[in-house]
Amino acid sequence: MVFQITINKFKTIKSKPKTDIEYQGINNGCRYQKSYFQLEELALDVTKRGRAFSPAVFNGPRSKQCFVSTRMIVLDFDNGKTPIEVWEESVALGLTPNLMYSTFSDTEEKRRFRVIYIFKEDFTSYEEVTAHTKQLAKILEADEQTDGVKLYQPGKEILGGSYEVNTKDNLPEIVIKEREREYREDSLDRETSLYILEDYYNKVFVSRYGKIGSGNRSKPTAALAGFANSKGVPEEVMEEFLETIDPEPNFSIIKYVYKTYEHLHNTTNTEIRNKLIQL
């Protein structure tokens, strides 16, 4: 049993976050990719060590746009079912819960717990794992407000587990809706946008074009704006980032790129995207 998740290894959480600021702090620290070879190590992380986690690994911050893969489906139960009932219903479907633990809200009167299913094969599509997660949640009457990249808090104690790894073939069949267009209409949030821009600028852009702020600004600024547009970075965040790297930012170039290539916003077509960032 070998798998990876993204985890907050810096903060020990002993209770459910009570404010958005507290939650955001936990989320911001959830960036370390950890490999597991023993189920007991995961059990310790999500209980005694108090580590928040996401079941997926990413090529940037935790978001569906940066999703790489996962071998997990994670479900939350707070509808009154007992862990034994969920275990038996899972087995009847041909699936074995690999780890079950109580959440901070768990009581004897109303059980609240989390179930982790680990698979032999990777889910390499956000749409695929999210469709399976939502469908399984519906069948087992778990919380359906979930997807393949959700941030999960740790809990109180282990309720059960098994080393019997699941196979995707035993999951109920699903139909994944194909996108009608080759681009996504949703924009990234400010934090994710700035992270992606800074990472790309420092690791790729500077070596290709040099630093923006001297000489001809138009071409490199347009290229950076094209990259930002293709990733779904909002125009105003691109302008904000440009101000941090260029003492005389050329905002008109950004506006031109975003207006001219609006129909390619956040495209997933590699050929078109490459042409866009090579303006």
N, C-alpha and C positions, 0 to 999 in steps of 0.2 A: 504494500500500500504506500505509494509515493504520490504526493500532491503538493501544490503550492496555493497559498492564499496571500492576501494583502492584509497586514496587521499593524496596529498601533503598539509598538513595543516599548514606547517611552512612558506611557501613562497607565497606572493601575486604577481601574474603575471599580468602586465598591457599591455604587448605587446608580439608579437610572438618572440620566441627565435631566435637569429640571428647567433649564433655560436654553434658548437658541444659541447664546454665546458659548455655553458649556458644551453643547452638542457640536458646534462648529469647531471648537478647539480639539475635540476628540477626532472629528472628521479630518481636520488638517494634518493630524499626526498619523493618520492611517495610510502610510505610503511605503512601508517596508515589506518586501516580498520574502516570505519565509517558506522554506521547503520542509515537509514533514515526511518522516519515515516510520513513525510510530503514532498510533491513534492516541496513546496516553499523553504525548506531548501536546497535541491539540486540546485534549481534555483539560490539562493543567492551564493552558493559556486562556481558555474561555471561562474558567471558574476561579481557581485560587489566584492566578496571576492577574486576573481582571483585564484582559486584553480585548478591545473592540476589533472587529475584523470585517473584511468583505471577502466573499468566497472566490472572487476572480483575481486575476493579475492584469496589470495595465501597462501601457507604454507611455504613461503620463499620469496625471491625477485620476482619482477614482471617478469615472464617468463612462457612460455607454459609448461615447465617441472614442475613448482610449482603451476599450475592452480588448483583451488579447485572448484569454481562455479561462476556463474553470473546469473542475471535475466535481463540483458540488451543486446540490440543490438544497436550499435551506428554507424551512417553513416555521412560522410562528403559530402557536395554538393558544387561544384564550377564550374559546367558546364553550368551555365546560367539559370537554372530552378529557379523559384521563390518559396518561402516557401508555398504559397497557392497551387501551382501546386503539390508539393511533398505531402502536406497534403491530397489533393483530391485523388491522385494516391495511397497513403497508405490506405486510407479508402476503396477505391475500391478493395484492396486486402484483406480487413478484418482486417487491422491493424490501430491503432490510435497512432500518435506521442504523446508521453507524455510530451516531452519538446523539443522546438526548440529555438536555440539561434544563433545570428550572431557571426562569428569569427572575429579576428582582421583584416583580409584581405577583409572583406565585403565592397562593394561600391554600390551606387545606380545603376551604370552602369552594374555591374556584381555581382550578389548576391552570397555570400559565407556564408554558415551556417551549423550547425550541428543538427542532429535529434537523439533523444534518445527514444527508444521503451523499455518499462518495461513490464515484463511478470509475470504472477502469479506463474509459475513453474521455478525451477532452471534448468539451463544448467549445467550439472556436467561433461561434456566432452569437452575438448578444441576443438577436431575435430568437434564435433557437432555444437557448437556455431559459430565456424569459417566458417563452410560450409554454415550455414544459413545466416551469415553476408555477405559473399561474394555473395551468390545467390541473396539476397535482394538488395545488392548494384548494381548488374548487372541489375536486373529488373527495379529498380528506377533510373538507370543511375547515381549512386553515385560513389565515389572513391572506386575502388575495391582493392586498396593496403591497406588492413586492415585485422584484425583478432580479436579474442576474448580477447586479452590481451593488445591491443594497448594503448599507453599513449596519452591522449587527453588534449589539452591546453584549458584554459577557453576562454571566449569571451566577447563581448561588451554588448549585451542586449537580453532580452527574446523576442522571436517572437511569441510564442504560446505554448500551452500545454493542457493536459487533464488528469483527474484522472481515465479515463477508462482504466483499466489495460488489457493488451493483453494476449492471450493464445497461446501457441505453436501450438495448433491444427490449427490455422489460417495461419500459415506459409506455404508457398509452399513446397511440398514434396521434399526431397533431398535424395541422395544416398551417404552415408558416406563410403569412400573406406577403407576397412579393411587393416591393415598392413600385409604385406606378411611375416614379421618376427616378433619375439617377442621382438626385441630391436630397439632402435633408433640409427641412425648413426651420428647424430649431437652432437657436444660437447658443453658444456656450455662455456660462456665467462669467462674471468679471474675474474671479480668482483663477478659474481654470484657464481662461483666455490669456491672462498675464503669465501664468506658469508656462504655457505652451510657447508663447512668443519669446520669453526670456530664454527658454531652453533651446529653441531653434536658432535664435539670434546668436547666442554664444557658441553653440556647438557646430552649426552648419553655415549660417549666413555670413559671419565675419570672414571665414576662410574663403568663401566664394566671391563676395563683393567688397569686403573690407568694412570698416566701421562707418556708419552713416554720420555725417557731420563735417565732412571736408570734401572738397572737390565737387564733382557732379552729383547732386543729391537725387535727381529725378529718377534715374533708372533703378538704383538700389531701393529707394523708398517705394517705388511702384512694385518692385519684386516682393518686398516684405509685405506690402498691402495685399498683393495677390495671394501670397501664402496665407495671410490672416483670413482673407475672405474665403479661401477654399476650406479652411478649417472651421468656419462658422464663428469666428471672432467678431463681435459687434464693432461697427465702425468707430464708435466713440472710445472703445477700449484700445483699438489700434492707434488712435490719435493720442490717447493718454500715454501709451507705451513709447510712441515716437518722441514725445516731449522729454522722456527720461534719457534718450540716447542722442538727441540732436538739438543743439542750442538754437537752431533756426529751422524748426520743422516745416516741411512743405505739406500742409494739410490739403491743398487743392489736388495734389496727386492722389491722395487717399480717396477723396470724394470721387474723383474721376474713375478710379479702379472699381470702387464699390458700385457706382452707378452703371458703368459700362458692362460689368460682369455680374450683375445682380442675379441673372438667370443661372449662374454657375455656383451660387452660394452653397458652400459646404459640400461640393461635389465629391462623389466617391469614384468617379471615373479618372483613373490615373493619367491617361493621355491628355485629357482636357486640363486636369489640374497642373500637370507639368508645363503645358503651354502657358497657363495663367501666371505661374510664378516666374516665368522667364520673360516677362514683358521688357 
